[in-house]
Amino acid sequence: MARARELGLTVLGTTSPNPAVGAVVLDAAGQVVGEGATSPPGGPHAEVHALAQAGERARGGTAVVTLEPCAHTGRTGPCADALIAAGVARVVVAVPEPTRLAHGGAERLRAAGVDVELGEQQAEAADGALAAWLTGVREHRPQVVWKVATTLDGRVAAADGTSRWITGPEARAAVHQLRATCDAVLVGSGTALADDPQLTVRDAAGRPAGRQPLRVVLDRRGRVPATARVHDGAAPTLVSAADTPAALLAELYDRDVRRVLLEGGPTLAAAFLAVGLVDEAVVHVAPTLLGAGAHMVGDLGIPTIGAALHLVVTDVTRMGGDVQIRLRPTRHTGGPTTDDGGS
């Protein structure tokens, strides 16, 4: 299952509105004979890729999948039927199917005599490549990942407004890798005007990646000129005049965006944090002091320490001379709902 979860991560950002699923097929002797991950919409699902690689060796074997195989016909056929036709004897699943549209795979498999085990490493899978899709299912909005580069004293720009290259090349390369896992990259008009970012994904050699996320600029007053780099044609761009973070996320959800990278400045970050619409934070900290300049987040409307927004550290990684900290807010708004899933 750990390998299946890794496979799901390799396609994160390419499968929306469908989930980024990983699958591993073992033969009857327990040897790995097939691996797969979800294709972009319209292409084969993870199980189909893994079964194709396994061929006849799948018969009598085990399929390990991060999400319960679907039982419906969308742009592709039911994965449960593909597993039955391949003759697998056992299917191990991390996350049970939560949508009305696609549920029923486990029951269909069991009815065909296949042994099905649900819940293997469920929490790890749900927090991994499936997290963005599950957020969409439960809350009808994209998952929001807030990325910020800051000095040790929490500054994102110097007093004169200069802000480029707070962190080193390793951290900047990690940002491009992070962008590649997202469907959209979001900034506000202030950041677009001050920094004129291109917001594209580049590889280690500085070449544009083959797939580019949607560039989103929140520009309610139409301040960003047509000459800005976000309009250079290097990637698709959406300029939105949405009046709240929730309205913007609804607009993006309707465009099949399931994972958004929030790269805006302190004001935009505060707007999302204040209403509980940040699901994860990726903070790059440089061992540098400025003593003045813009703070990493604006006013959150928190009057006392007892009302502070708390975050849990999930990972700390050295990146050259900098440190990357991944965190998740512990205070969250929005309740679970149901959805019809992807296709």
CORMO-V227225 format. One line per field, one symbol per residue. ss: DSSP state (h for helix, s for strand, l for the rest). phi: phi as a letter, one per 30 degrees, with the letter a starting at -180 (. if undefined). psi: psi as a letter, one per 30 degrees, with the letter a starting at -180 (. if undefined). A space follows every 50 residues. Layout:
ss=???
phi=???
psi=???
//
This chain:
ss=lhhhhhhhhhlllllllllllssssslllllssssssllllllllhhhhh hhhhhhhhlllsssssslllllllllllhhhhhhhhlllsssssslllll llllhhhhhhhlllsssslllhhhhhllllhhhhhhhhhlllssssssss slllslllllllllllllhhhhhhhhhhhhlllssssshhhhhhhlllll lslllllslllllsssssllllllllllhhhlllllssssllllhhhhhh hhhlllllsssslllhhhhhhhhhlllllsssssssllllllllslllll llllhhhlllsssssssssllssssssssllllllllllllll
phi=.dddddddddcdjccdddddccbbccddcjcdbababddeejcddedddd ddddiddddicbccbdbeedccccdbdddeddddddidcbbcbdcddccd dcdjdddddddcjddbccjdhddddddcddedddddddbhaddccccbcb ddciccadddjdbdidcdddddddddddeddcdbbcbcddddddchddic cbddciddddccdddbcdbdciddddddddcdidadbbcccecbeddddd ddedcidbbccdcddeddddddddcicccabcccccdbcciajdddbddc icdbddcddcbcdcabbdbidcbcccbbdccbcjcdbcbdicb
psi=eeeeeeeeffgkfffkglkjkkkkkkaffgkkfklllkllkflkleeeee eeeebfffkgakkkkfkkklgljbfllkeeeeeeefgkfkkkkdkkkfle eflfeeeeeefggkkkkkgjheeeeffbffeeeeeeeeghllkkjkkkkl lfggkfllfgfkfkhelaeeeeeeeeeeefglflkklleeeeeefhlehl kkafggkklekklkkkkjifghfklfflffgffflkkkkkgkfleeeeee eeefggkfjkjjglaeeeeeeeefgggkfkkjkjkkikkeflaklfkakg hjflffgkjklkkfkkkkjbflkkkklkkfkklklkallgaa.
//
